[in-house]
Amino acid sequence: MDKSEVLSTLDSNTKSTKSKANKRKWREIEAIHDRNQLRQELRDLGMSPEDALEFL
């Protein structure tokens, strides 16, 4: 294995790790947006998040 093959292997491993981390971050961001949207909808209905828990 020459130097370029080693470097390309390392580079591809790094890229896949970074893309997985980025996807995970986006999922977390989307979850936060969903929770905020739910809170807003509950406020619009006149309910607080605590009321929603009692409702369930």
TISE-944388 format. One record per atom (N, C-alpha, C): x, y, z; residue in three letters. Coordinates in steps of 0.1 Angstrom, whole numbers, plus 5000, padded with zeros to 4 digits. Example, Ala and Ser with C-alpha at 12.3 -4.5 7.8 and 13.67 -1.06 7.14 Angstrom:
2
513249435078ALA
512349555078ALA
513249675078ALA
512849785071SER
513749895071SER
512950005079SER
This chain:
56
500949885000MET
500050005000MET
500950125000MET
500750214991ASP
501550334990ASP
500850444998ASP
501550554999LYS
501150675007LYS
499750725003LYS
499550734990SER
498250794985SER
497050704989SER
497250574989GLU
496150484992GLU
495850495007GLU
496850505015VAL
496650525030VAL
495850655032VAL
496250765026LEU
495650895028LEU
494150885023LEU
493950825012SER
492550825007SER
491650735016SER
492250635022THR
491450555031THR
491150635043THR
492050705049LEU
491850785061LEU
490850895058LEU
490950955046ASP
490051065042ASP
488651015041ASP
488450895035SER
487050845034SER
486450805047SER
487250755056ASN
486750725070ASN
486350855077ASN
487150955075THR
486851085082THR
485551145076THR
485351135063LYS
484151195057LYS
482951125062LYS
482950995063SER
481750925067SER
481450955082SER
482450965090THR
482251005104THR
481651145105THR
482151235097LYS
481651375098LYS
480151375093LYS
479851305082SER
478551305077SER
477551245087SER
477951145094LYS
477051085104LYS
476751185115LYS
477851255119ALA
477751355130ALA
476851475125ALA
476951515113ASN
476051625108ASN
474651575107ASN
474351455103LYS
473051405102LYS
472451405116LYS
473251355126ARG
472751355140ARG
472351485145ARG
473251585142LYS
472951725146LYS
471651775140LYS
471451755127TRP
470251795120TRP
469051735126TRP
469151605130ARG
467951535136ARG
467651605150ARG
468751635157GLU
468451705170GLU
467851845168GLU
468351915158ILE
467752045155ILE
466352035151ILE
465951935143GLU
464551915139GLU
463751885151GLU
464251805160ALA
463451765172ALA
463151885181ALA
464151975182ILE
463952095189ILE
462952185183ILE
462952195170HIS
461952275162HIS
460552215164HIS
460452085164ASP
459152015166ASP
458652045180ASP
459452045190ARG
459052065203ARG
458552215205ARG
459252305199ASN
458952445199ASN
457552465192ASN
457352405181GLN
456152415173GLN
454952365182GLN
455152245188LEU
454152195197LEU
453752285208LEU
454752345215ARG
454552445225ARG
453752555220ARG
454052605208GLN
453352725202GLN
451952685200GLN
451652565194GLU
450352525191GLU
449552505204GLU
450152455215LEU
449452445227LEU
449152585233LEU
450052675232ARG
449752815236ARG
448552875229ARG
448552845215ASP
447452895207ASP
446152845211ASP
446152715216LEU
444952655221LEU
444552695235LEU
445452765241GLY
445152805255GLY
445652705265GLY
446552615261MET
447052515271MET
448452545273MET
448952515285SER
450352515288SER
450852375287SER
452152355285PRO
452752215285PRO
452352135297PRO
452252195309GLU
451852125321GLU
450352075319GLU
449452155313ASP
448052115311ASP
448052005302ASP
448852005292ALA
448851895282ALA
449251765288ALA
450151765298LEU
450551645305LEU
449351595313LEU
448651685320GLU
447451635327GLU
446351585318GLU
446251645306PHE
445251605296PHE
445551455292PHE
446751415291LEU
447151285286LEU
446851185297LEU
